[in-house]
C-alpha cells in the first residue's frame, strides 16, 4: 500500500520585484523519506526552503502538512508545526555560549526564568546524538571552529524533534568523520519516521542518503525521480541544462620558474609559474592559517608581508569565509569587484557608475555571474554567485599568484565546472595557483603537486601522480608511513 505524502507543495510562486525566484514549484515528501533538492545556485532552492520554514510567504500556491493546510507565519510557527531548518550559512549568536544557541527559541523555563540546568541537559542530550556530547557548552559560539559551529547549528534543529527537517548543505564545513556521523543521524531520524529535505551540491552524498530527488532550474521543477534508478549524469544535465562530460579540464602543464614561496614552520615550499599546487589535510591541520600567513593577514615568524604589499606584488587571497571576510555584502557587485583597484580607476576620488559597471561587465560575463546588473548588492545573490564575485575581484586586480581557500565550497556542479576551467586557464596563462580543498577528487583532478599538512606543518609534497587517496589520508592523519 502506497504511503501518503507527509508534505505537499503545489505550484509555489514567489517574486521579488521584477525577479521571479519561484515560477511554479511542486514537491512531495513521504514520512521517513530523505528527499534531495538539487539545483544550481540561483535555481530557487533557498527561496523555496524559506517559504517552507516560514521566513517568507509565497505569492501563490499551496502547502499541506499531514493532510492539513500549512501556512507558517514565521520560523517559530513552522517549528511549532514540526518543520525545522539547518542553514548553510551559519545563523548562530556568536557571543552566546553553545548551550544557549542550541536551545534558542525553545528554552526550558520555570516561573518565567530559563532553567539553565535543564537547558544544558537538553543541549548535551542532542549533542550526544551527534557524537559531540563533550563539546564545551559554556564557550561562546564564536570560539568554535566552523565545523563545530555547524554541529551546534544541527543540534539546535534537532532539539524540537521535527517531523520535517530541512538540511541546506549540512556537510559543507564538516570533516569526513563528522559527515559520516551526520549520515548516521540522518538514518536514525529516517527510521523514526522524520521526513528530511536534503540540499547538497555533492551528488555522491545524495546517492548515499537520499531515496528520491527533485531538480529545480530557474525557479521551476524540471525533474524528479528515484535516486537508485537515475544516472547521476542525467541529474547533472537537468541541473545545468546541458551535458557536463569533463568536470576537470584536460591540460598540458607548462611549469616555469618559482614565483612565490609559501612560509611554513618546518619547511618552505616554492610555487612555480603555471603550476596548480594543492594543499590537503584534515580540518584544523593549518591549511587556512598557512594561506593567511602567506598573504600577510596573520603573523608568522620570518614573514613581514602585509595584505597591501601582497596586492602590490600581484598576490591575491580568497577566504573560505566569503560571508564575513570575502565580500562586503551591502555593496554592489561592481563595487566588490573593484575594492582593491578603485583608487587607480577613480578620478579625483570618484568613479562614475557607468564606468564602474563597464569595468565589472567582462568579469560578470566571464564567470557567468547571475545578477540583474552590476549595481545589484552582493548580499542579494546566491552563495555560489557571491563566490564568483570574490574570485572576480582577484581577476580584476590582475593577480598572478592565487591563494584559494576552498574556492568551490557551496557551489553547484555547473559552477564548479566553470571555476575549474578558470583555474586551468589561469595556470595556462602562467599564473601560480595554491588550492586548499577538503574535497580530494578536486585536488587529484586539478593539481600538479599536492602538499599534505598535519598539525600546522607540511609533512609531504609530491607530484599528484605519486599520491593515492589512501596514501594522502595516511599522511594527513599520521598513521604509519604514507609511502
Wavefront OBJ file of the C-alpha trace (Angstrom):
o trace
v 0.000 0.000 0.000
v 1.361 3.400 -1.033
v 2.304 5.780 1.769
v 0.564 9.158 1.700
v 2.900 12.165 1.478
v 3.555 13.992 4.723
v 4.373 17.242 2.942
v 2.909 18.503 -0.325
v 3.889 21.745 -2.084
v 1.836 22.718 -5.145
v 2.780 25.379 -7.695
v 4.665 27.611 -5.239
v 5.463 31.032 -6.706
v 7.467 33.947 -5.334
v 8.737 37.142 -6.931
v 10.998 39.867 -5.572
v 10.140 42.925 -7.617
v 10.777 42.039 -11.272
v 12.769 38.921 -10.326
v 10.772 35.681 -10.437
v 12.530 33.492 -7.851
v 9.946 30.678 -7.983
v 7.815 30.235 -11.067
v 5.803 27.202 -10.002
v 7.472 24.538 -7.870
v 5.813 21.332 -6.704
v 7.262 18.814 -4.265
v 6.078 15.791 -2.244
v 7.909 14.164 0.682
v 6.815 10.972 2.423
v 7.253 10.055 6.106
v 10.699 8.603 6.734
v 11.977 9.741 3.332
v 15.198 11.589 2.569
v 14.324 13.739 -0.431
v 17.203 15.505 -2.204
v 16.538 19.009 -3.529
v 19.067 19.683 -6.257
v 19.831 22.662 -8.478
v 22.384 25.246 -9.403
v 22.965 28.336 -7.291
v 20.102 30.688 -8.065
v 17.731 27.866 -9.081
v 15.320 28.750 -6.261
v 16.195 26.129 -3.621
v 16.878 28.616 -0.826
v 13.756 30.659 -1.610
v 11.614 27.519 -1.586
v 13.024 26.431 1.762
v 12.458 29.900 3.207
v 8.815 29.600 2.177
v 8.571 26.176 3.795
v 10.272 27.298 7.023
v 8.172 30.445 7.402
v 10.858 33.032 6.638
v 8.932 34.423 3.664
v 5.380 33.971 2.378
v 4.624 32.707 -1.149
v 2.745 34.835 -3.673
v 0.756 31.830 -4.898
v 0.471 28.073 -4.451
v -0.456 25.876 -1.513
v 1.209 23.664 1.111
v -0.139 20.726 3.089
v 1.391 19.077 6.151
v -0.069 15.800 7.384
v -3.167 16.431 5.246
v -3.879 19.893 6.715
v -3.307 23.329 5.209
v 0.123 24.611 6.193
v 0.767 28.375 6.231
v 3.528 29.222 8.744
v 3.502 32.835 9.871
v 7.173 32.793 10.871
v 10.004 30.399 11.741
v 8.747 29.803 15.295
v 5.321 28.896 13.937
v 6.998 26.495 11.493
v 8.919 24.868 14.346
v 5.691 24.507 16.350
v 4.267 22.631 13.379
v 7.347 20.388 13.324
v 9.318 21.974 10.480
v 12.939 22.908 11.250
v 15.781 24.082 9.035
v 19.563 23.902 9.142
v 21.014 26.766 7.118
v 24.211 26.535 5.078
v 25.295 29.985 6.233
v 25.567 29.707 9.997
v 22.906 31.612 11.929
v 24.371 31.406 15.428
v 24.621 34.179 18.005
v 28.439 34.324 18.211
v 28.560 35.946 21.665
v 26.272 33.390 23.312
v 27.550 30.072 24.714
v 26.901 26.827 22.860
v 24.035 25.728 25.118
v 22.123 28.975 24.633
v 22.497 28.725 20.862
v 21.179 25.162 20.900
v 18.046 25.940 22.960
v 17.470 29.391 21.423
v 13.736 29.847 20.906
v 12.896 26.663 22.823
v 14.366 27.434 26.247
v 13.001 25.377 29.174
v 11.828 27.744 31.901
v 10.231 27.907 35.326
v 8.171 30.865 36.520
v 9.464 32.982 33.661
v 13.153 32.186 34.258
v 15.284 29.999 31.999
v 16.109 26.705 33.672
v 19.846 26.616 32.904
v 20.388 23.090 34.193
v 17.513 21.696 32.163
v 18.642 23.659 29.115
v 22.183 22.314 29.361
v 20.888 18.788 29.867
v 18.777 19.041 26.719
v 21.707 20.529 24.786
v 24.034 17.753 25.930
v 21.450 15.105 25.052
v 21.045 16.304 21.482
v 24.823 16.713 21.057
v 25.207 13.090 22.140
v 23.106 12.096 19.121
v 25.799 13.768 17.001
v 28.658 12.144 18.985
v 29.714 15.579 20.304
v 28.486 15.314 23.883
v 31.842 16.580 25.187
v 31.573 19.936 23.414
v 32.143 22.756 25.916
v 28.643 24.120 26.413
v 29.834 27.316 28.117
v 32.166 28.508 25.337
v 30.855 31.301 23.097
v 29.936 30.052 19.630
v 32.490 32.394 18.024
v 35.339 30.458 19.682
v 34.476 27.174 17.950
v 35.749 26.105 14.540
v 33.376 26.390 11.583
v 32.860 22.605 11.678
v 31.975 22.727 15.376
v 29.632 25.664 14.783
v 27.902 23.571 12.124
v 27.410 20.811 14.703
v 25.813 23.351 17.090
v 23.528 24.509 14.275
v 22.426 20.937 13.560
v 21.862 20.256 17.273
v 19.543 23.276 17.515
v 17.425 21.964 14.650
v 17.159 18.512 16.225
v 16.177 19.879 19.649
v 12.464 20.129 18.862
v 12.224 16.610 17.339
v 10.956 17.890 13.974
v 8.634 15.953 11.645
v 10.189 17.671 8.613
v 13.873 18.605 8.761
v 15.470 20.748 6.040
v 19.243 20.370 5.683
v 20.871 23.012 3.476
v 24.425 21.899 2.618
v 24.884 20.434 6.132
v 28.298 18.875 5.416
v 29.949 21.835 3.685
v 32.176 22.537 6.715
v 32.380 19.062 8.248
v 35.256 16.606 8.314
v 34.786 13.191 6.723
v 34.341 11.658 10.174
v 31.735 14.268 11.139
v 29.991 13.741 7.805
v 29.706 10.017 8.481
v 28.274 10.740 11.956
v 25.745 13.086 10.387
v 24.708 10.382 7.922
v 24.160 8.053 10.875
v 21.907 10.672 12.491
v 20.028 11.092 9.208
v 19.409 7.352 9.052
v 18.287 7.294 12.692
v 15.823 10.124 12.062
v 14.624 8.401 8.926
v 13.993 5.195 10.902
v 11.954 7.283 13.356
v 9.757 8.497 10.505
v 11.206 12.008 10.152
v 10.946 13.458 6.639
v 14.198 15.088 5.511
v 14.730 17.515 2.647
v 18.434 17.320 1.879
v 20.107 20.054 -0.184
v 23.632 19.322 -1.363
v 25.949 20.047 -4.277
v 27.816 16.818 -3.515
v 25.900 14.341 -5.637
v 27.915 11.498 -4.135
v 26.357 12.393 -0.762
v 22.910 12.493 -2.308
v 23.460 8.995 -3.640
v 24.360 7.796 -0.126
v 21.496 9.259 1.873
v 18.527 10.102 -0.362
v 15.806 7.918 -1.840
v 14.189 10.436 -4.197
v 15.139 13.774 -5.748
v 13.655 16.902 -7.254
v 15.655 19.201 -9.535
v 14.987 22.943 -9.716
v 16.181 25.213 -12.511
v 15.324 28.892 -12.897
v 12.608 28.634 -10.248
v 10.841 25.677 -11.856
v 10.624 21.952 -11.145
v 12.375 20.335 -14.133
v 12.636 16.734 -12.956
v 12.185 14.268 -10.138
v 12.534 10.546 -9.535
v 14.177 7.757 -7.587
v 17.890 8.141 -6.897
v 18.619 4.420 -7.261
v 17.268 4.232 -10.811
v 18.537 7.578 -12.138
v 22.001 8.116 -13.585
v 23.902 10.987 -11.958
v 24.742 12.303 -15.410
v 21.033 12.751 -16.069
v 20.644 14.688 -12.816
v 23.542 16.973 -13.784
v 22.002 17.512 -17.225
v 18.700 18.536 -15.614
v 20.555 20.929 -13.283
v 22.614 22.793 -15.875
v 20.520 22.250 -18.995
v 23.414 20.650 -20.848
v 25.858 17.767 -20.644
v 28.843 18.170 -18.308
v 31.183 15.459 -19.524
v 34.581 16.682 -18.360
v 34.368 18.235 -14.909
v 38.158 18.580 -14.698
v 39.567 20.120 -17.901
v 42.442 18.350 -19.620
v 45.658 20.395 -19.641
v 49.299 20.124 -20.562
v 51.151 21.892 -17.718
v 53.856 24.378 -18.661
v 55.659 24.837 -15.352
v 58.033 27.760 -15.135
v 60.334 29.258 -12.527
v 59.415 29.734 -8.852
v 57.367 32.909 -8.325
v 56.214 32.593 -4.714
v 57.272 30.871 -1.517
v 54.766 29.554 0.996
v 56.011 30.167 4.549
v 55.958 27.221 6.894
v 57.445 26.459 10.282
v 59.097 23.208 9.239
v 59.911 23.798 5.574
v 59.210 26.391 2.891
v 57.541 25.445 -0.356
v 58.120 27.144 -3.700
v 55.232 27.619 -6.106
v 56.059 27.911 -9.797
v 54.524 29.860 -12.647
v 51.885 27.818 -14.437
v 51.555 25.393 -11.506
v 48.488 24.376 -9.521
v 49.668 23.337 -6.068
v 47.093 21.606 -3.884
v 47.161 21.700 -0.090
v 45.411 18.825 1.669
v 44.865 17.933 5.298
v 42.202 17.436 7.902
v 40.251 20.386 9.292
v 42.498 22.015 11.886
v 45.709 20.903 10.162
v 46.687 24.530 9.493
v 45.856 24.903 5.803
v 43.869 28.126 6.196
v 46.438 29.506 8.649
v 49.175 28.853 6.087
v 47.428 30.853 3.363
v 46.503 33.688 5.724
v 50.115 33.987 6.876
v 51.352 33.843 3.288
v 49.064 36.759 2.419
v 50.126 38.743 5.493
v 46.801 38.552 7.316
v 48.224 36.639 10.286
v 51.663 36.786 11.852
v 54.215 34.059 11.247
v 57.885 34.004 12.198
v 60.065 35.438 9.454
v 57.188 36.863 7.402
v 56.896 40.642 7.163
v 54.321 40.814 4.397
v 51.072 42.755 4.667
v 47.958 42.362 2.530
v 48.738 45.716 0.911
v 52.240 44.610 -0.041
v 50.934 41.279 -1.355
v 48.370 43.045 -3.539
v 51.154 45.193 -4.990
v 53.157 42.034 -5.699
v 50.217 40.526 -7.590
v 49.271 38.037 -4.865
v 45.565 37.579 -4.175
v 43.784 35.657 -1.401
v 40.311 34.102 -1.468
v 38.927 33.403 2.012
v 36.857 30.288 2.741
v 34.531 32.543 4.761
v 33.049 34.669 1.989
v 30.196 35.948 4.171
v 32.386 37.648 6.783
v 35.788 38.055 5.099
v 35.441 37.617 1.351
v 32.872 40.262 0.470
v 31.155 43.453 1.572
v 27.572 42.253 1.267
v 25.838 45.692 1.352
v 27.917 46.926 -1.611
v 27.158 46.244 -5.255
v 28.664 43.576 -7.477
v 30.757 46.197 -9.282
v 31.948 47.829 -6.053
v 33.070 44.485 -4.636
v 34.971 43.676 -7.817
v 36.850 46.987 -7.706
v 37.588 47.225 -3.973
v 41.356 46.902 -4.497
v 41.543 48.832 -7.795
v 39.159 51.705 -7.061
v 41.916 54.245 -6.416
v 43.515 53.519 -9.800
v 40.204 53.684 -11.659
v 38.771 56.734 -9.889
v 39.328 60.328 -10.914
v 39.544 62.851 -8.108
v 38.371 60.118 -5.753
v 35.190 59.358 -7.686
v 34.308 56.603 -10.154
v 31.207 57.278 -12.285
v 28.594 54.482 -12.024
v 28.673 53.911 -15.773
v 32.428 53.356 -15.755
v 32.154 51.198 -12.648
v 29.584 48.994 -14.379
v 31.690 48.815 -17.550
v 34.705 47.677 -15.510
v 32.705 44.849 -13.932
v 30.878 43.736 -17.098
v 33.599 41.499 -18.617
v 34.137 39.676 -15.321
v 30.400 39.134 -14.870
v 30.323 37.610 -18.353
v 33.481 35.535 -17.952
v 32.380 33.917 -14.682
v 28.707 33.631 -15.630
v 27.546 35.584 -12.562
v 23.753 35.607 -12.286
v 22.829 39.154 -11.352
v 20.276 41.731 -12.524
v 23.114 44.127 -13.257
v 26.423 45.310 -11.821
v 24.593 47.607 -9.380
v 22.789 44.775 -7.551
v 24.039 44.295 -3.989
v 26.119 41.167 -3.437
v 24.040 40.217 -0.401
v 21.081 39.588 -2.722
v 22.959 36.979 -4.773
v 23.052 33.236 -4.158
v 26.066 31.821 -2.337
v 27.682 30.471 -5.490
v 27.364 33.777 -7.321
v 28.780 35.592 -4.296
v 31.808 33.311 -4.504
v 32.224 34.149 -8.175
v 32.224 37.870 -7.332
v 35.006 37.261 -4.793
v 37.039 35.431 -7.440
v 36.318 38.179 -9.979
v 37.927 40.752 -7.676
v 41.208 38.842 -7.853
v 40.975 38.728 -11.644
v 40.115 42.428 -11.895
v 43.190 43.231 -9.797
v 45.484 41.454 -12.249
v 46.534 38.803 -9.732
v 49.375 36.468 -10.762
v 49.587 34.301 -7.630
v 46.231 32.982 -6.434
v 45.853 31.715 -2.841
v 42.467 29.973 -2.967
v 40.955 28.595 0.247
v 38.070 26.212 -0.539
v 37.055 28.127 -3.700
v 34.174 25.766 -4.595
v 32.586 25.486 -1.151
v 28.813 25.797 -1.565
v 28.988 25.939 -5.373
v 26.853 23.718 -7.615
v 28.208 21.288 -10.192
v 27.801 23.614 -13.169
v 29.536 26.487 -11.367
v 32.282 24.156 -10.161
v 32.993 23.213 -13.759
v 33.309 26.927 -14.582
v 35.679 27.557 -11.658
v 37.787 24.515 -12.594
v 38.005 25.777 -16.173
v 39.033 29.208 -14.891
v 41.757 27.788 -12.620
v 43.077 25.744 -15.535
v 43.089 28.819 -17.777
v 44.951 30.864 -15.162
v 47.653 28.220 -14.885
v 47.861 28.082 -18.676
v 48.435 31.845 -18.725
v 51.417 31.424 -16.405
v 49.742 32.254 -13.096
v 50.571 30.259 -9.963
v 47.647 28.763 -8.034
v 47.676 27.423 -4.477
v 44.476 25.469 -3.894
v 43.300 24.444 -0.413
v 40.470 21.931 -0.633
v 38.824 19.328 1.576
v 37.463 17.547 -1.492
v 40.090 15.051 -2.632
v 38.719 14.455 -6.171
v 39.124 18.204 -6.731
v 42.799 18.078 -5.745
v 43.501 14.993 -7.836
v 41.583 16.378 -10.820
v 43.284 19.791 -10.957
v 46.670 19.831 -9.261
v 50.220 19.241 -10.464
v 51.525 18.669 -6.931
v 49.788 18.099 -3.612
v 51.258 19.109 -0.249
v 49.841 17.493 2.886
v 49.619 19.340 6.194
v 49.346 17.882 9.675
v 49.357 19.759 12.993
v 50.455 23.016 11.406
v 53.298 21.624 9.298
v 53.746 20.443 5.737
v 54.678 16.780 6.138
v 54.985 15.805 2.483
v 54.722 17.229 -1.034
v 54.694 15.121 -4.188
v 53.570 15.221 -7.821
v 49.914 14.255 -7.990
v 50.725 11.017 -9.827
v 52.662 9.800 -6.780
v 49.656 10.089 -4.479
v 46.578 7.944 -3.974
v 43.650 8.926 -1.790
v 44.764 6.277 0.682
v 48.391 7.426 0.930
v 47.296 11.050 1.129
v 44.895 10.392 4.007
v 47.538 8.258 5.725
v 49.932 11.211 5.606
v 47.186 13.585 6.811
v 46.364 11.533 9.910
v 49.944 10.467 10.595
v 49.211 6.734 10.566
v 52.434 4.805 9.908
v 54.109 5.670 6.608
v 52.451 7.309 3.613
v 54.868 5.621 1.243
l 1 2 3 4 5 6 7 8 9 10 11 12 13 14 15 16 17 18 19 20 21 22 23 24 25 26 27 28 29 30 31 32 33 34 35 36 37 38 39 40 41 42 43 44 45 46 47 48 49 50 51 52 53 54 55 56 57 58 59 60 61 62 63 64 65 66 67 68 69 70 71 72 73 74 75 76 77 78 79 80 81 82 83 84 85 86 87 88 89 90 91 92 93 94 95 96 97 98 99 100 101 102 103 104 105 106 107 108 109 110 111 112 113 114 115 116 117 118 119 120 121 122 123 124 125 126 127 128 129 130 131 132 133 134 135 136 137 138 139 140 141 142 143 144 145 146 147 148 149 150 151 152 153 154 155 156 157 158 159 160 161 162 163 164 165 166 167 168 169 170 171 172 173 174 175 176 177 178 179 180 181 182 183 184 185 186 187 188 189 190 191 192 193 194 195 196 197 198 199 200 201 202 203 204 205 206 207 208 209 210 211 212 213 214 215 216 217 218 219 220 221 222 223 224 225 226 227 228 229 230 231 232 233 234 235 236 237 238 239 240 241 242 243 244 245 246 247 248 249 250 251 252 253 254 255 256 257 258 259 260 261 262 263 264 265 266 267 268 269 270 271 272 273 274 275 276 277 278 279 280 281 282 283 284 285 286 287 288 289 290 291 292 293 294 295 296 297 298 299 300 301 302 303 304 305 306 307 308 309 310 311 312 313 314 315 316 317 318 319 320 321 322 323 324 325 326 327 328 329 330 331 332 333 334 335 336 337 338 339 340 341 342 343 344 345 346 347 348 349 350 351 352 353 354 355 356 357 358 359 360 361 362 363 364 365 366 367 368 369 370 371 372 373 374 375 376 377 378 379 380 381 382 383 384 385 386 387 388 389 390 391 392 393 394 395 396 397 398 399 400 401 402 403 404 405 406 407 408 409 410 411 412 413 414 415 416 417 418 419 420 421 422 423 424 425 426 427 428 429 430 431 432 433 434 435 436 437 438 439 440 441 442 443 444 445 446 447 448 449 450 451 452 453 454 455 456 457 458 459 460 461 462 463 464 465 466 467 468 469 470 471 472 473 474 475 476 477 478 479 480 481 482 483
